Amino acid sequence: MGGLVIFVPFLLVVVAGYAVGYVVAEALGVAAPEAVAWPAGFLLLAVTVVVLLRHLRRRRRARAHGGEQGGLPAGARRERASGGGQGGPSRSSPPSSGPPSRRR
C-alpha cells in the first residue's frame, strides 16, 4: 500500500485540472461538463510532466557542463568565472618590486 503514495501528486494534478475544466465548462453552458473536465485534467498532467522533464534535463545538462561549481551561490560563481574576488587567476604581468609610483 505504501508504494501507491507516489501516485498522490499525479492524482492531485489531474483533480485540479478536472475541477478547473468542470467549472469552465459549466460557466460556458456545456451540456456534459464531465466530458470536458476529464480531458482537461489529463492535459494538465501531460503538460506538467513535460515541463518537469525539461527542467530536470536542463539541470542535468548544466551540471554536466560545469554549471554548478561546488555548491557556490550564483553571485560567487559569476565572480569566480569573471576572475574577480580573492583567489582569482594570476595577473598577466608580474607585480613591480618597488613601491608604487605616485601619479598626479
C-alpha positions, 0 to 999 in steps of 0.5 A, a space after each residue: 500500500 505504501 508504494 501507491 503514495 507516489 501516485 498522490 501528486 499525479 492524482 492531485 494534478 489531474 483533480 485540479 485540472 478536472 475541477 478547473 475544466 468542470 467549472 469552465 465548462 459549466 460557466 460556458 453552458 456545456 451540456 456534459 461538463 464531465 466530458 470536458 473536465 476529464 480531458 482537461 485534467 489529463 492535459 494538465 498532467 501531460 503538460 506538467 510532466 513535460 515541463 518537469 522533464 525539461 527542467 530536470 534535463 536542463 539541470 542535468 545538462 548544466 551540471 554536466 557542463 560545469 554549471 554548478 561549481 561546488 555548491 557556490 551561490 550564483 553571485 560567487 560563481 559569476 565572480 569566480 568565472 569573471 576572475 574577480 574576488 580573492 583567489 582569482 587567476 594570476 595577473 598577466 604581468 608580474 607585480 613591480 618590486 618597488 613601491 608604487 609610483 605616485 601619479 598626479 
